[in-house]
Amino acid sequence: MEKRRYYVSVQAKTIVPNQGDAPYELEIDATIDEKHRLERIFHQIDSYDEATAIQTAFIIPITNWSQENNDGYDYFLKQAYAMIYELGTEETRSHIRQMKILK
């Protein structure tokens, strides 16, 4: 499959094909299947974000569930950065290395 350039915002969890479509932090070269795989990872991160928001909104006490939720969020965030690193431009890879998130 043919790869094309995408512009990624991990914070906003967006992947856009045109540089001016949305703010972005990172650039990747990916097939459409790879783009969809990264979108699924972002969806998983959103799920953990929503669970945390519900817990906070209802002032649910900190429990093992909370820690599991945090662990899940961290896992998928690292998965996203690992995939972005794999598909990223040299500038993107350099940025991720400086973040030291993949250690």
Secondary structure, 3 states (H helix, E strand, C coil): CCCEEEEEECCCCEEECCCCCCCCCEEEEECHHHHHHHHHHHHHHHHHHHHHHHHHHCCCCCCHHHHHHHHHHHHHHHHHHHHHHHHECHHHHHHHHHHCCCC
